[in-house]
Amino acid sequence: MKLIDKVSADGRLTWERKAGVVLTVMLECVGAELELARVLELAQLDGQDVINQLRRFVKAGVLSRRTDQEVFPASDFFHLPVEKADRARLKVQLVDDDVLRELTAERGLDVDRALGLYPERQPYEVALGKALRAARNELGWSLEDVAMKVRSVTSEALCRYEHGDGVPTLITVAELAQAYDADPSDLVVHAAYHSKVDPRVHSLRVADPVLRAVLAHAFARRTKAELQRTRSRRTQVA
């Protein structure tokens, strides 16, 4: 029997936890190019596992890759663009548990640092409102200016949305994003990351960050509707 056969694999290292380790490495170096050898050194995982995870996230558009063909043998460089960091953090949130934290700590990594040092506890609708207000303010528009350009929303309704008092439909979010020359998926992903994780979303184990954000949006709208119905029933009884 070979010596290597006596070494049992770490049963904690599931496919998704390996992803969490690799993304934690990249999130601690957002915007910086890392050579494949450096990623392997930091992740301390099997080389093929790391390569498979990197290819997976390059294909998903989370990471970027550069191959320098002038170097022999060719060297691969990977980096996580700043604008993609929220999406990477959502994927880490999906697998964030005590075991992942053990695995990263053993490698000198820190999940909290990778997640941005601020596990925010605000509701989704509040985070979305802030994102909408920031996009409007960047253009220097007033609420009335927006209402003139997006006929489906009034200035009063937009004011409520920006303060987290209500959740707009996804169609309204898309229309506002178009007016602001923004990506609607970026708005909802940003809001989902900068808000507390909804246990209903977490229980569905959805990995795609955009779909995960859409689910957070849908559940927030459902919660608001249920609260409104409860208030209406109480008013009728009174």
Secondary structure as UniProt FT lines:
FT   HELIX           3..6
FT   TURN            11..12
FT   HELIX           15..27
FT   TURN            28..31
FT   STRAND          34..35
FT   HELIX           36..43
FT   HELIX           47..59
FT   TURN            60..61
FT   STRAND          64..68
FT   TURN            69..70
FT   STRAND          75..79
FT   HELIX           82..84
FT   HELIX           85..95
FT   HELIX           98..106
FT   TURN            107..108
FT   HELIX           111..114
FT   TURN            115..116
FT   HELIX           124..139
FT   HELIX           143..149
FT   TURN            151..152
FT   HELIX           155..162
FT   TURN            163..164
FT   HELIX           170..179
FT   TURN            180..181
FT   HELIX           184..193
FT   HELIX           199..204
FT   HELIX           209..237
//
